[in-house]
């Protein structure tokens, strides 16, 4: 099976999919490898090296603590924020690292070696794990890359992984890596984007499992928003960023108790801000397709289930149907970005995170509003075309400024893109494939200062405190 909707949308913890979720997965994978080769009980100490963007912004993104949690065998899908807080408090109090959950080692955050100016050939988010015995001899070593959206790749497996992916595509009923191929499948089958995506997903799960899985993702998104609305005060990290979502929510409840359509944008902004404030707090989020862009799809999906035709009086089952279709269509477009370009801010800048999420959300909304496949493709294209060149320059290496507001802006942009596409006939001059290739090339040409290193842009022109 190639990249699917449940690969693009996964449950994890904040603040970053590539800098928190990916490193935790990589560390956990390394520990599993130690067990597989029978070396776990021979480990006396560790050496962990972080390279490039992981090292440059790792402290603000919680990378080092995520690595420690992964080395203890924890996985981002299962670990809860309360467990994270408990273990981090224990580390701060001097508790040893429990390698694989069983081997006590005197190893902590300060032992991790940072190489912010060294970029490994495969990707700027590189990390190397080495386990050493009592004599200081390596018993096992692996290098991993966090390539965006929580996806990880182990060095030496890239070519075989690509070959395996290409082979799996031949087994799909409707394999596609470009929007042209996706549109061709739609034309041949009479299905829309979500229908084609559903047909491919059925290779791994039955329809009931797919539906329940997507609705579970919707529920986690809602829990994330609701958790954020219960918090108050400042976001962690030292920037003194004030949480706005709770106050905005209280004001909206007063000014718009009956959900007047005039306030749609205020509610969309609220959902995006709430999700990303929770992400910045290290809360439980859905990568959509990344943590840094996690608020866009929930915000646009909120619009789809509250402000599109018929939703005001729709049953819960009808709203659930909209959610399933929305996420499948958005996932189909996400596949295109993952296959042809990147969703990693460290690789292509924020156009790969917020830009791809905005494009995916625009496609999902256009489809549930009745768009043809050509109009859905147009909506995705419009949204990305006007995110081209978007830099990733987080102040202090924290996923707060400009990231939180950027999600709200991109959500509104996705809604506008869908509406523009639906007012057309699907025929347009620039294709989604052309825009995706342009995004990839723009990211390649972009200075590393603007790719999640906190070495350029707002990160250097705004005083942190």
Secondary structure, DSSP 8 states (H G I E B T S, - for coil): --S-HHHHSEEEESS-IIIIIHHHHHHHHHHHHHHHTT-GGG--EEEEEEEEHHHHSHHHHTHHHHHHHHHTT--TTT--HHHHHHHHHHHHTT--EEETTTEEE---GGGSEEETT---SS-SEEEEEEEE-TTS-EEEEEEEEEEETTEEEETT-HHHHHHHHHHHHTTSTT--SSHHHHHHHHHHH---HHHHHHHHHTTTS-HHHHHHHHHHHHHHHHHHHHHHHT--SB-TTSS--B--HHHHHHHHHHH-TT--GGGHHHHHHHHHHHHHHHHHTT-EEEESS-STTHHHHHHHHHHHHHTSTTGGG--HHHHHHHHHHHHHHHHHHHHHHHHHS---HHHH-GGGTHHHHHHHHHHHHHHHTT--HHHHHHHHHHHHHTTTT--B--GGG-S-TTHHHHHHHHHHHHHHHHHHHHTS-S--SS-HHHHHHHHHHHHHHS-GGGBSSSSSTHHHHS---
